[in-house]
């Protein structure tokens, strides 16, 4: 159990674990926690997923470790046991697994430099060609090309459930089918219904399995184990999105271009077909409404804030608070960097925040000029970078305007102003 950190000695890498001894210590990050049910009995079992190994806590020892392990946290594990991973459905490639026993001790670790999520993405071609082994664990990343109709049914035990087929493509435009279950169907349908506003939908399905039925290949989400990320503000999704947009812009393939541009057909319809264009001089800034203008970026104003802190939950702007003035609880944050979200959804709670772009632009047409703001999603797509990358490069004082913004000068853009 967690306690004051003793002298641990040398750390053993997971790949070097030796069955002939137990006096070792491993250093891991927990990437997934889940409960399992064995032989129709409600045997509570928590499994922790490190970089290459799965571990188990048996029900009779569950109370001892229940409040010790947390997803995404890092630990030293002293004296775990090593057993065979004989499960039909494995969620890591390792043939062995760790056991947290009566004499196993766990201590927090503050100097772990490994990956946060531990993704290991599988190439779509191996799934399409069915060269990737059936029922083996895998992670996939891609953009949503199409979504089927959800199907509701009852399991053999009478439980109501639902499933959904989703077509996903990678950067090489290889196409696979995801088979999603239960709450994941609701998550993807919500984003698909709002795709006109959200644009490209990038997903990651972690701890999934490949299934083959004849010539059809599916990637199946696993009950209680798989993790599903949709348009999340994480490095892997941001990098995939930027690569996708870059490949599309430079591609000579009409198929690839149509696949990507198809995501924006409804947006184009809203902006160009259904909307009335306005000259800049016609825009009444005193009236709240949606207008579309076409102009050329002439200037990037200096000494104007070019990023803002946004709530990780609702993406709205947050307010910094000093520690002594903020008594909200429920989220662990650095005491020198506390932010509060005032939206109805977050209700003045202390929140984790994101650094998002808001690029100031001076745009001109034949009738005048107007000051506009290019927000994060569109800015990242055009600049092929992220707010966090620019802040790391130029500092967080919101002072010097990044030189990358100058690439926007001279571009003719369609913009929607509210």
C-alpha positions as CSV (number, residue, x, y, z in Angstrom):
1,X,0.0,0.0,0.0
2,X,1.0,3.6,-0.4
3,X,3.2,5.0,2.4
4,X,6.3,7.1,2.9
5,X,8.8,6.3,0.2
6,X,11.6,4.0,1.5
7,X,15.0,3.3,0.0
8,X,13.9,1.3,-3.1
9,X,17.2,0.4,-4.6
10,X,17.6,-0.4,-8.3
11,X,14.6,-0.2,-10.6
12,X,13.9,-3.3,-12.8
13,X,12.6,-2.7,-16.4
14,X,9.5,-4.7,-17.2
15,X,11.2,-6.5,-20.0
16,X,13.9,-7.8,-17.5
17,X,11.6,-9.4,-14.9
18,X,12.9,-12.7,-13.7
19,X,10.7,-15.6,-12.6
20,X,13.4,-16.8,-10.3
21,X,13.1,-13.8,-7.9
22,X,10.6,-11.4,-6.5
23,X,12.8,-8.8,-4.8
24,X,12.5,-6.2,-7.5
25,X,10.8,-2.8,-7.9
26,X,9.2,-1.6,-11.2
27,X,8.3,2.0,-12.1
28,X,5.0,2.3,-14.1
29,X,2.2,4.6,-15.1
30,X,-1.3,3.3,-14.8
31,X,-3.0,3.8,-18.2
32,X,-6.2,1.9,-17.6
33,X,-8.2,0.6,-14.7
34,X,-11.2,-1.7,-15.1
35,X,-13.3,-4.3,-13.4
36,X,-13.6,-7.8,-14.7
37,X,-16.1,-10.6,-14.1
38,X,-15.0,-14.2,-14.2
39,X,-17.2,-17.3,-14.8
40,X,-20.4,-15.3,-14.3
41,X,-19.4,-14.5,-10.7
42,X,-18.9,-10.9,-9.7
43,X,-15.3,-11.1,-8.9
44,X,-14.0,-7.6,-8.6
45,X,-10.6,-7.3,-10.2
46,X,-8.7,-4.2,-11.0
47,X,-6.1,-4.4,-13.8
48,X,-3.4,-1.9,-14.2
49,X,-1.9,-1.3,-17.6
50,X,1.7,-0.2,-17.8
51,X,3.7,0.2,-20.9
52,X,4.0,-3.5,-21.7
53,X,2.3,-5.5,-19.0
54,X,-1.1,-6.1,-17.4
55,X,-1.5,-6.6,-13.7
56,X,-4.3,-7.9,-11.5
57,X,-5.7,-7.5,-8.0
58,X,-7.9,-10.4,-6.7
59,X,-11.1,-9.7,-5.0
60,X,-9.9,-10.8,-1.5
61,X,-7.1,-8.1,-1.8
62,X,-9.2,-5.5,-3.5
63,X,-9.9,-3.4,-0.3
64,X,-6.1,-3.1,0.3
65,X,-5.4,-1.5,-3.1
66,X,-8.8,0.1,-4.0
67,X,-7.9,3.6,-3.0
68,X,-4.2,3.4,-3.9
69,X,-4.3,3.1,-7.7
70,X,-5.6,5.9,-9.9
71,X,-5.7,6.1,-13.7
72,X,-2.8,8.1,-15.3
73,X,-0.9,8.2,-12.0
74,X,2.7,6.9,-11.6
75,X,3.9,4.4,-9.1
76,X,6.8,2.3,-7.8
77,X,5.5,-1.3,-7.3
78,X,7.6,-3.3,-4.9
79,X,7.6,-7.2,-4.9
80,X,4.8,-7.9,-7.4
81,X,4.3,-11.6,-8.5
82,X,4.6,-12.8,-12.1
83,X,2.0,-15.0,-13.6
84,X,1.0,-16.3,-17.0
85,X,-1.4,-14.1,-19.0
86,X,-3.7,-16.9,-20.2
87,X,-6.8,-14.8,-21.0
88,X,-8.3,-15.4,-24.5
89,X,-8.6,-11.6,-24.9
90,X,-5.3,-10.0,-24.0
91,X,-4.9,-6.2,-23.9
92,X,-1.2,-6.2,-24.2
93,X,1.2,-8.4,-26.2
94,X,3.0,-9.7,-23.1
95,X,2.5,-13.4,-22.2
96,X,3.0,-12.6,-18.5
97,X,1.2,-10.4,-16.1
98,X,1.9,-8.9,-12.7
99,X,0.0,-9.7,-9.5
100,X,-0.4,-7.4,-6.6
101,X,-0.1,-9.7,-3.6
102,X,-0.3,-9.5,0.2
103,X,3.4,-8.4,0.5
104,X,3.3,-6.1,-2.5
105,X,3.8,-2.4,-1.7
106,X,2.9,0.6,-3.9
107,X,4.5,4.1,-3.6
108,X,3.8,7.3,-5.6
109,X,6.4,8.2,-8.2
110,X,7.1,11.8,-9.2
111,X,9.9,11.4,-11.7
112,X,8.4,9.1,-14.3
113,X,9.1,10.4,-17.8
114,X,7.2,7.8,-19.9
115,X,4.3,8.5,-22.2
116,X,1.0,9.7,-20.7
117,X,-1.3,7.3,-22.6
118,X,1.1,4.6,-23.9
119,X,-0.5,4.4,-27.3
120,X,0.9,1.8,-29.8
121,X,-0.9,2.5,-33.1
122,X,-1.4,-0.3,-35.6
123,X,-1.2,0.3,-39.3
124,X,-4.6,0.1,-41.0
125,X,-3.1,-1.9,-43.9
126,X,-2.3,-4.9,-41.7
127,X,-6.0,-4.9,-40.5
128,X,-7.3,-4.5,-44.1
129,X,-5.0,-7.3,-45.4
130,X,-5.9,-9.4,-42.3
131,X,-2.2,-10.0,-41.6
132,X,-2.6,-8.5,-38.1
133,X,-3.5,-11.4,-35.7
134,X,-7.1,-12.0,-34.8
135,X,-8.1,-11.1,-31.2
136,X,-4.8,-9.4,-30.6
137,X,-4.7,-6.0,-28.7
138,X,-4.3,-2.8,-30.8
139,X,-4.7,0.9,-30.8
140,X,-5.9,2.8,-33.8
141,X,-6.1,6.5,-34.8
142,X,-8.0,7.9,-37.8
143,X,-10.7,10.3,-39.0
144,X,-14.4,9.4,-39.2
145,X,-15.5,9.0,-42.8
146,X,-19.0,7.7,-42.2
147,X,-21.3,6.5,-39.4
148,X,-24.0,3.8,-39.7
149,X,-27.2,3.4,-37.9
150,X,-27.2,2.3,-34.2
151,X,-28.7,-1.1,-33.6
152,X,-30.4,-2.0,-30.2
153,X,-30.7,-5.5,-28.9
154,X,-30.6,-7.6,-25.8
155,X,-27.8,-9.8,-24.7
156,X,-28.3,-13.5,-23.7
157,X,-28.6,-12.3,-20.1
158,X,-31.3,-9.8,-21.0
159,X,-29.3,-6.7,-20.8
160,X,-30.2,-4.0,-23.3
161,X,-27.3,-2.7,-25.3
162,X,-26.5,-1.1,-28.7
163,X,-23.8,-1.2,-31.3
164,X,-22.7,1.0,-34.2
165,X,-20.4,0.6,-37.2
166,X,-18.1,3.5,-38.0
167,X,-15.9,3.8,-41.0
168,X,-12.5,5.3,-40.2
169,X,-9.6,6.2,-42.4
170,X,-5.9,6.9,-41.7
171,X,-3.4,9.2,-43.4
172,X,-2.9,6.8,-46.3
173,X,-6.7,6.7,-46.8
174,X,-6.8,3.0,-45.8
175,X,-10.3,2.3,-44.5
176,X,-11.4,0.1,-41.6
177,X,-14.6,-0.5,-39.7
178,X,-14.9,0.2,-36.0
179,X,-17.6,-1.7,-34.0
180,X,-18.5,0.4,-31.0
181,X,-20.7,-0.5,-28.1
182,X,-23.0,1.2,-25.6
183,X,-21.8,4.7,-24.4
184,X,-19.3,4.9,-27.2
185,X,-22.1,4.9,-29.8
186,X,-23.6,8.0,-28.1
187,X,-20.3,9.7,-28.1
188,X,-19.6,9.3,-31.8
189,X,-23.2,10.1,-32.8
190,X,-23.1,13.4,-30.9
191,X,-20.0,14.5,-32.8
192,X,-21.3,13.2,-36.1
193,X,-24.5,15.2,-35.7
194,X,-22.4,18.3,-35.0
195,X,-19.8,17.7,-37.8
196,X,-20.9,20.9,-39.5
197,X,-19.5,22.9,-36.6
198,X,-16.7,20.5,-35.5
199,X,-15.2,19.7,-39.0
200,X,-12.9,16.7,-39.1
201,X,-13.6,14.2,-36.4
202,X,-10.4,12.4,-35.2
203,X,-10.7,9.4,-33.0
204,X,-8.4,7.1,-31.0
205,X,-9.6,3.7,-29.9
206,X,-7.2,2.2,-27.4
207,X,-7.2,-1.4,-26.0
208,X,-9.3,-2.8,-28.9
209,X,-9.1,-6.1,-30.8
210,X,-9.2,-7.0,-34.5
211,X,-12.0,-9.3,-35.7
212,X,-12.3,-10.9,-39.1
213,X,-15.5,-12.2,-40.7
214,X,-14.7,-13.6,-44.1
215,X,-13.2,-10.7,-46.1
216,X,-14.5,-8.1,-43.7
217,X,-12.2,-6.6,-41.0
218,X,-13.4,-4.9,-37.9
219,X,-11.8,-3.3,-34.9
220,X,-13.9,-4.1,-31.9
221,X,-14.2,-2.0,-28.7
222,X,-13.8,-4.1,-25.5
223,X,-16.3,-4.1,-22.7
224,X,-15.0,-1.9,-19.8
225,X,-11.5,-1.9,-21.1
226,X,-11.2,0.2,-24.3
227,X,-10.6,3.9,-24.1
228,X,-12.2,6.2,-26.7
229,X,-10.9,9.7,-27.5
230,X,-12.8,12.0,-29.9
231,X,-11.3,15.3,-31.0
232,X,-9.5,15.4,-27.6
233,X,-6.8,18.1,-26.9
234,X,-3.9,15.6,-26.8
235,X,-0.7,15.7,-28.8
236,X,-1.4,12.6,-30.9
237,X,-4.8,13.9,-32.2
238,X,-3.4,17.3,-32.9
239,X,-0.4,15.9,-34.8
240,X,-2.7,13.6,-36.8
241,X,-5.1,16.4,-37.7
242,X,-2.3,18.7,-38.8
243,X,-0.7,15.9,-41.0
244,X,-4.1,15.1,-42.5
245,X,-4.7,18.8,-43.5
246,X,-1.2,19.1,-44.8
247,X,-1.4,15.9,-46.9
248,X,-4.8,17.0,-48.3
249,X,-3.5,20.4,-49.3
250,X,-0.5,18.9,-51.1
251,X,-2.2,15.8,-52.5
252,X,-2.7,15.3,-56.2
253,X,-5.1,12.5,-55.5
254,X,-8.7,13.5,-56.2
255,X,-9.9,10.6,-54.0
256,X,-8.0,11.8,-51.0
257,X,-9.0,15.5,-51.6
258,X,-12.6,14.5,-51.9
259,X,-12.5,12.4,-48.7
260,X,-11.2,15.4,-46.7
261,X,-13.2,18.1,-48.4
262,X,-16.3,16.0,-48.0
263,X,-16.1,16.8,-44.3
264,X,-16.7,20.4,-45.1
265,X,-19.4,20.2,-47.7
266,X,-22.1,21.1,-45.3
267,X,-20.0,24.0,-43.9
268,X,-19.4,25.3,-47.4
269,X,-23.2,25.0,-48.0
270,X,-23.8,27.1,-44.9
271,X,-21.2,29.7,-45.7
272,X,-21.5,30.1,-49.4
273,X,-24.8,28.8,-50.6
274,X,-27.2,29.8,-47.8
275,X,-25.4,32.9,-46.5
276,X,-25.6,36.4,-47.8
277,X,-22.2,38.0,-48.3
278,X,-21.5,41.4,-46.9
279,X,-19.0,44.1,-47.6
280,X,-17.0,45.2,-44.6
281,X,-18.7,48.6,-44.7
282,X,-22.1,47.0,-44.4
283,X,-21.3,45.1,-41.2
284,X,-23.1,46.7,-38.2
285,X,-20.9,45.9,-35.2
286,X,-23.7,47.1,-32.9
287,X,-26.0,44.3,-34.0
288,X,-25.5,40.7,-32.9
289,X,-25.9,38.4,-35.9
290,X,-24.0,36.1,-38.3
291,X,-22.5,37.6,-41.4
292,X,-20.1,36.4,-44.0
293,X,-17.4,38.6,-45.5
294,X,-14.6,38.0,-48.0
295,X,-11.4,40.0,-47.5
296,X,-7.6,39.9,-47.5
297,X,-5.4,39.7,-44.4
298,X,-3.4,42.9,-44.5
299,X,-1.8,43.1,-41.0
300,X,-1.2,41.1,-37.8
301,X,-1.7,43.7,-35.0
302,X,1.2,43.8,-32.5
303,X,0.9,44.0,-28.7
304,X,-2.4,42.2,-28.8
305,X,-3.0,38.9,-26.8
306,X,-2.7,36.0,-29.2
307,X,-3.8,33.1,-27.0
308,X,-6.2,32.5,-24.2
309,X,-6.7,30.0,-21.4
310,X,-9.7,27.7,-22.2
311,X,-11.6,25.3,-20.0
312,X,-10.6,21.7,-20.9
313,X,-14.3,20.7,-20.5
314,X,-16.4,23.3,-22.3
315,X,-13.6,25.1,-24.2
316,X,-14.7,28.6,-23.0
317,X,-12.4,31.2,-21.6
318,X,-11.4,30.8,-18.0
319,X,-10.4,33.3,-15.4
320,X,-7.3,33.2,-13.3
321,X,-7.7,33.3,-9.6
322,X,-5.2,33.8,-6.8
323,X,-5.0,30.9,-4.3
324,X,-6.3,32.8,-1.3
325,X,-9.4,33.9,-3.2
326,X,-10.4,30.5,-4.5
327,X,-11.9,27.8,-2.2
328,X,-13.3,25.5,-4.9
329,X,-12.4,21.9,-4.6
330,X,-12.5,18.8,-6.6
331,X,-9.6,19.3,-9.0
332,X,-5.9,19.2,-8.2
333,X,-4.2,22.2,-9.7
334,X,-0.9,24.1,-9.1
335,X,-1.5,26.7,-6.4
336,X,0.2,29.4,-8.5
337,X,-2.0,28.7,-11.5
338,X,-5.6,28.3,-10.5
339,X,-8.4,29.0,-13.1
340,X,-12.1,29.2,-12.7
341,X,-14.7,28.5,-15.4
342,X,-17.9,30.7,-15.1
343,X,-20.1,29.0,-17.6
344,X,-23.3,27.4,-16.5
345,X,-21.9,24.0,-17.4
346,X,-18.8,24.3,-15.1
347,X,-20.5,26.5,-12.5
348,X,-17.5,28.5,-11.2
349,X,-15.5,25.3,-10.6
350,X,-11.7,25.2,-10.5
351,X,-10.7,23.6,-13.8
352,X,-7.8,22.3,-15.8
353,X,-7.2,24.6,-18.8
354,X,-5.8,24.5,-22.4
355,X,-3.8,27.1,-24.2
356,X,-5.7,28.0,-27.3
357,X,-4.9,30.5,-30.1
358,X,-6.8,33.6,-30.9
359,X,-4.9,35.3,-33.8
360,X,-5.7,39.0,-34.3
361,X,-6.2,39.9,-37.9
362,X,-6.8,43.2,-39.8
363,X,-8.8,42.3,-42.9
364,X,-9.5,44.5,-45.9
365,X,-11.9,44.5,-48.8
366,X,-12.8,47.2,-51.4
367,X,-15.0,49.0,-48.8
368,X,-12.9,49.2,-45.7
369,X,-11.1,47.3,-43.0
370,X,-12.2,45.3,-40.0
371,X,-10.4,43.7,-37.0
372,X,-11.1,40.0,-36.8
373,X,-10.0,37.1,-34.6
374,X,-9.0,33.7,-36.0
375,X,-9.7,31.1,-33.3
376,X,-7.8,28.0,-32.4
377,X,-9.2,25.3,-34.7
378,X,-9.0,27.3,-37.9
379,X,-5.6,28.9,-36.8
380,X,-4.0,25.5,-36.1
381,X,-5.2,24.2,-39.5
382,X,-3.8,27.1,-41.4
383,X,-0.5,27.5,-39.4
384,X,0.1,23.7,-39.0
385,X,1.0,24.1,-35.4
386,X,-0.6,24.4,-32.0
387,X,-1.0,27.1,-29.3
388,X,1.1,25.1,-26.8
389,X,3.9,24.8,-29.3
390,X,4.0,28.5,-30.0
391,X,3.8,29.4,-26.3
392,X,6.7,27.0,-25.6
393,X,8.7,28.8,-28.4
394,X,7.8,32.5,-27.6
395,X,6.9,32.4,-23.9
396,X,3.7,32.7,-22.0
397,X,3.6,36.5,-21.4
398,X,1.3,37.0,-24.5
399,X,3.8,39.6,-25.6
400,X,5.8,39.1,-28.8
401,X,3.6,38.1,-31.7
402,X,4.8,34.8,-33.3
403,X,6.5,35.2,-36.6
404,X,4.5,32.3,-37.9
405,X,1.4,34.5,-38.0
406,X,3.0,36.5,-40.9
407,X,2.3,33.6,-43.2
408,X,-1.4,34.7,-43.1
409,X,-0.7,38.2,-44.4
410,X,-1.8,38.5,-48.0
411,X,-4.2,35.6,-47.9
412,X,-7.8,36.1,-49.1
413,X,-10.1,34.5,-46.6
414,X,-13.8,34.0,-46.2
415,X,-14.8,34.8,-42.6
416,X,-17.9,34.5,-40.5
417,X,-18.4,37.3,-37.9
418,X,-21.0,37.3,-35.1
